Amino acid sequence: MDTPVENLDETAYENSAGYAPSIEIDSVFTKGALSRAKSAELRQKFSTAKPFPYVVIDQLFQPGFLAKVLDDFSVGFGDWVHYSTQNEVKRGTRPNAKLGAGSQRYFDVIHRGQFVQFLSSVSGIDGLIPDPTLFGGGLHEIPNGGRFSVHTDFNRHPVTALDNRLVFITYLNKDWQDSYGGRLELWDASSQECVAEVVPLFGRSILFAHTPHSLHGHPNPVVAPDGRARRSVAAYFYTNGGPGADVEETHTTRFLAAPQFGRWGKLVVTANYVSPMLMDGARLAMRMGSKMLRRR
């Protein structure tokens, strides 16, 4: 259900009780970033964007705040997962990972009531639920030569079974040039063509809706100099139910077949549907991961 922006009380919205007094807003967000006027502007862009609802937000966060998040990529976490397949070459943090101070604060902030309300206002989706375990989210790094084929994301959380509704990504690449590659591509599902691109500049965020047709990825390899990697932080937001939730079968990431085939790769899609047994295994793995982290 959509919430009209004009019906929000500005004072209540900008001073949400979801924010603890210890969080200094001015040190996290730029001035007016979460204002009613700004959310209304972004709502208009989000709702009219093609090929699916999305909005790019520059300078949402203070640069100094994000610099501390970027510092955490050089920390030797034991909670990284490395991927090297025909569809993806990257690394990312596991669910329930022990994060560095800067990145943990980032996720604490975007999971708080005020920011979740901001996302709800921009997207028009009520009842958004954050995921502090960061399943599918967290810190992401694409090395030189790395890529992530065009795909749609998983549609349900493997533990809570909540429906995936929004993806929020912030890029952390200082002085990134367009020639370095790594542009996020947004594809039209009908024509199976890229219709929008987003250069992953430092301080740039993107919010987009997860739907069965939200094709995205960066299929062209990163070619940055001096071995630089493409870095970002990501989080998913859920609801209890959503459009088509009762009829869509649960699945994980679904990759688009190579463009020359001109259609979804049947084997790829079939291989990425999740059976109940695999879902139970995912739930068990996350519980075991949580227990191991508590023992550290």
C-alpha positions as CSV (number, residue, x, y, z in Angstrom):
1,M,0.0,0.0,0.0
2,D,1.4,3.4,-0.9
3,T,1.8,6.1,1.7
4,P,1.2,9.6,0.2
5,V,4.2,11.8,1.0
6,E,1.9,14.8,1.7
7,N,0.2,12.9,4.5
8,L,3.5,12.5,6.5
9,D,4.0,14.8,9.4
10,E,7.3,16.6,8.8
11,T,8.3,17.0,12.4
12,A,7.5,13.4,13.3
13,Y,9.2,12.2,10.1
14,E,12.5,14.1,10.6
15,N,12.7,13.4,14.3
16,S,11.6,9.8,14.3
17,A,11.9,8.0,17.6
18,G,13.7,5.2,15.7
19,Y,16.9,7.2,16.1
20,A,18.7,6.9,19.4
21,P,20.1,10.2,20.8
22,S,23.6,8.9,20.5
23,I,23.5,9.0,16.7
24,E,24.5,12.4,15.5
25,I,22.5,12.9,12.3
26,D,24.7,15.7,11.0
27,S,27.8,13.4,11.1
28,V,26.1,10.8,9.1
29,F,23.8,12.5,6.5
30,T,24.2,15.6,4.5
31,K,21.9,18.5,5.4
32,G,18.3,18.0,4.3
33,A,19.1,14.5,3.0
34,L,16.1,12.9,4.8
35,S,13.8,15.8,4.6
36,R,10.2,15.6,3.5
37,A,10.9,17.7,0.4
38,K,13.8,15.5,-0.6
39,S,11.8,12.3,-0.1
40,A,9.0,13.7,-2.3
41,E,11.5,14.5,-5.0
42,L,13.1,11.1,-4.9
43,R,9.6,9.4,-4.8
44,Q,8.7,11.0,-8.1
45,K,12.0,9.8,-9.7
46,F,11.6,6.3,-8.2
47,S,8.1,5.7,-9.4
48,T,8.6,6.9,-13.0
49,A,12.0,5.3,-13.6
50,K,12.6,2.7,-16.4
51,P,13.1,-0.2,-16.8
52,F,11.8,-0.7,-13.2
53,P,11.5,1.5,-10.1
54,Y,14.8,2.9,-9.0
55,V,16.5,6.1,-7.9
56,V,20.1,7.2,-7.7
57,I,21.0,9.4,-4.7
58,D,24.3,11.3,-4.7
59,Q,25.8,12.8,-1.5
60,L,23.3,11.2,0.8
61,F,26.0,10.4,3.4
62,Q,28.8,12.6,4.8
63,P,32.1,11.7,3.1
64,G,33.9,11.2,6.4
65,F,31.3,8.7,7.6
66,L,31.7,6.6,4.4
67,A,35.5,6.9,4.5
68,K,35.4,4.8,7.8
69,V,33.3,2.2,6.0
70,L,35.8,2.0,3.2
71,D,38.6,1.5,5.7
72,D,37.0,-1.8,6.8
73,F,37.7,-3.4,3.4
74,S,41.4,-3.6,4.3
75,V,40.7,-5.5,7.5
76,G,41.4,-9.2,7.3
77,F,37.9,-10.5,8.0
78,G,37.5,-14.3,8.3
79,D,33.9,-13.8,7.2
80,W,34.5,-13.3,3.5
81,V,33.0,-15.6,0.9
82,H,34.8,-15.8,-2.5
83,Y,32.9,-16.5,-5.7
84,S,34.6,-17.5,-9.0
85,T,32.1,-18.9,-11.5
86,Q,31.1,-18.1,-15.1
87,N,28.5,-15.6,-13.7
88,E,30.4,-13.9,-10.9
89,V,33.9,-13.2,-9.7
90,K,33.7,-11.3,-6.4
91,R,33.9,-11.6,-2.7
92,G,31.4,-10.6,0.0
93,T,30.8,-10.9,3.7
94,R,28.8,-13.8,5.1
95,P,25.5,-13.3,6.9
96,N,26.1,-12.4,10.6
97,A,29.7,-11.4,9.8
98,K,31.7,-9.6,12.4
99,L,32.2,-6.3,10.7
100,G,34.6,-3.4,11.3
101,A,33.4,-0.4,13.3
102,G,32.7,1.8,10.3
103,S,30.7,-0.6,8.3
104,Q,28.8,-1.9,11.4
105,R,27.8,1.7,12.2
106,Y,26.6,2.2,8.6
107,F,24.3,-0.8,8.8
108,D,23.1,0.2,12.2
109,V,22.1,3.6,10.8
110,I,20.3,2.4,7.7
111,H,18.4,-0.2,9.7
112,R,17.1,2.4,12.2
113,G,13.5,3.6,12.2
114,Q,14.1,7.0,10.6
115,F,16.0,5.7,7.6
116,V,13.6,2.8,7.1
117,Q,10.8,5.3,7.1
118,F,12.7,7.4,4.5
119,L,13.0,4.3,2.2
120,S,9.3,3.6,2.7
121,S,8.4,7.2,1.8
122,V,10.6,7.1,-1.3
123,S,9.5,3.7,-2.5
124,G,5.8,3.9,-1.4
125,I,6.2,0.5,0.2
126,D,4.8,0.3,3.8
127,G,5.9,-2.1,6.5
128,L,9.5,-2.4,5.4
129,I,11.5,-4.8,7.6
130,P,15.4,-4.6,7.7
131,D,17.6,-7.6,8.0
132,P,20.4,-7.2,10.5
133,T,21.9,-10.5,9.5
134,L,22.7,-9.0,6.1
135,F,21.8,-12.1,4.1
136,G,22.9,-11.4,0.5
137,G,24.1,-7.9,1.6
138,G,27.1,-6.6,3.6
139,L,30.4,-5.6,2.0
140,H,30.9,-6.5,-1.6
141,E,34.2,-6.3,-3.6
142,I,34.7,-6.9,-7.3
143,P,38.4,-7.4,-8.1
144,N,40.2,-6.3,-11.3
145,G,38.8,-8.6,-14.0
146,G,35.7,-9.4,-11.9
147,R,32.1,-9.2,-13.0
148,F,28.6,-10.0,-11.9
149,S,26.3,-11.2,-14.7
150,V,22.9,-9.8,-15.3
151,H,20.4,-11.3,-12.9
152,T,17.4,-11.0,-10.6
153,D,17.9,-11.4,-6.9
154,F,16.5,-14.0,-4.5
155,N,12.8,-13.4,-3.8
156,R,12.6,-14.5,-0.2
157,H,14.8,-14.5,2.9
158,P,15.9,-18.1,3.6
159,V,15.2,-18.0,7.3
160,T,12.3,-15.6,7.8
161,A,10.6,-16.3,4.4
162,L,9.9,-12.6,4.2
163,D,9.5,-11.2,0.7
164,N,12.4,-9.2,-0.8
165,R,11.2,-5.8,-1.8
166,L,14.1,-3.3,-2.0
167,V,17.8,-3.2,-2.5
168,F,19.9,-0.3,-1.2
169,I,23.5,0.0,-2.3
170,T,26.2,2.6,-1.6
171,Y,29.4,2.8,-3.6
172,L,32.8,3.5,-2.1
173,N,35.1,4.1,-5.1
174,K,37.0,7.3,-4.8
175,D,38.1,9.0,-8.0
176,W,36.5,6.2,-10.1
177,Q,36.6,6.8,-13.8
178,D,34.0,5.6,-16.3
179,S,36.8,3.8,-18.2
180,Y,37.4,1.6,-15.2
181,G,34.2,-0.4,-15.9
182,G,32.0,-1.8,-13.2
183,R,28.9,0.2,-14.2
184,L,25.7,-1.2,-12.8
185,E,23.4,-2.0,-15.7
186,L,19.6,-2.0,-15.4
187,W,18.0,-4.2,-18.1
188,D,14.5,-4.3,-19.6
189,A,13.1,-7.8,-19.2
190,S,11.0,-7.6,-22.3
191,S,13.7,-6.5,-24.8
192,Q,16.5,-8.0,-22.7
193,E,18.6,-4.9,-23.3
194,C,20.4,-2.5,-21.0
195,V,18.5,0.8,-20.7
196,A,20.3,2.5,-17.8
197,E,23.8,2.5,-16.3
198,V,25.1,3.8,-13.0
199,V,28.8,4.6,-12.5
200,P,29.8,3.4,-9.0
201,L,31.2,6.7,-7.7
202,F,32.1,7.2,-4.1
203,G,29.1,8.4,-2.1
204,R,26.6,7.4,-4.7
205,S,23.7,5.3,-3.5
206,I,21.0,3.5,-5.5
207,L,17.6,2.2,-4.3
208,F,15.7,-0.1,-6.5
209,A,12.7,-2.4,-6.3
210,H,13.0,-6.2,-6.4
211,T,10.6,-7.7,-8.8
212,P,10.7,-10.7,-11.1
213,H,11.7,-8.3,-13.8
214,S,14.4,-6.3,-12.0
215,L,17.3,-7.4,-14.1
216,H,20.6,-5.8,-13.1
217,G,24.3,-6.6,-12.9
218,H,27.7,-5.4,-14.1
219,P,28.6,-8.0,-16.7
220,N,31.6,-6.1,-18.1
221,P,34.8,-6.8,-16.2
222,V,36.4,-4.2,-13.9
223,V,39.6,-2.8,-15.6
224,A,40.8,-0.3,-13.0
225,P,44.5,0.5,-12.8
226,D,46.9,-0.6,-10.1
227,G,44.7,-3.6,-9.1
228,R,41.9,-1.4,-7.7
229,A,38.7,-3.2,-6.8
230,R,35.1,-2.0,-7.1
231,R,33.6,-1.7,-3.6
232,S,30.1,-1.3,-2.2
233,V,27.9,-2.0,0.7
234,A,24.4,-3.4,0.3
235,A,21.3,-4.2,2.3
236,Y,17.9,-5.7,1.5
237,F,14.5,-4.7,2.9
238,Y,11.5,-7.0,3.2
239,T,7.8,-7.1,3.8
240,N,5.5,-9.8,5.0
241,G,3.9,-10.5,1.6
242,G,3.9,-8.5,-1.6
243,P,2.7,-8.4,-5.2
244,G,2.6,-11.9,-6.5
245,A,4.1,-13.4,-3.3
246,D,1.5,-16.1,-3.1
247,V,2.1,-17.5,-6.5
248,E,5.8,-17.0,-7.1
249,E,8.0,-20.0,-6.3
250,T,10.9,-19.4,-4.0
251,H,14.2,-19.0,-5.8
252,T,17.7,-17.7,-5.3
253,T,19.7,-15.6,-7.8
254,R,18.5,-16.1,-11.4
255,F,21.0,-15.3,-14.1
256,L,20.1,-14.2,-17.6
257,A,21.6,-16.4,-20.3
258,A,24.3,-14.9,-22.5
259,P,22.8,-12.2,-24.8
260,Q,23.3,-14.3,-28.0
261,F,20.7,-16.8,-26.7
262,G,18.1,-14.1,-26.4
263,R,16.2,-15.7,-23.6
264,W,16.4,-16.9,-20.0
265,G,18.8,-19.8,-19.7
266,K,16.6,-22.7,-18.7
267,L,19.3,-24.7,-17.0
268,V,20.5,-21.6,-15.1
269,V,17.1,-20.8,-13.8
270,T,16.2,-24.4,-12.9
271,A,19.5,-24.8,-11.0
272,N,18.8,-21.7,-8.9
273,Y,15.3,-22.6,-7.6
274,V,15.5,-23.6,-4.0
275,S,14.0,-26.8,-2.8
276,P,12.6,-27.0,0.8
277,M,15.6,-29.2,1.7
278,L,18.1,-26.6,0.5
279,M,16.2,-23.9,2.3
280,D,16.4,-25.9,5.5
281,G,20.1,-26.3,4.9
282,A,20.5,-22.5,4.5
283,R,18.7,-21.9,7.7
284,L,20.9,-24.3,9.6
285,A,24.1,-22.8,8.1
286,M,23.1,-19.3,9.3
287,R,22.2,-20.6,12.8
288,M,25.6,-22.4,13.0
289,G,27.4,-19.2,11.7
290,S,25.7,-17.2,14.5
291,K,26.8,-19.6,17.2
292,M,30.4,-19.7,15.9
293,L,30.6,-15.9,15.9
294,R,29.2,-15.7,19.5
295,R,32.1,-18.1,20.6
296,R,34.8,-15.7,19.3
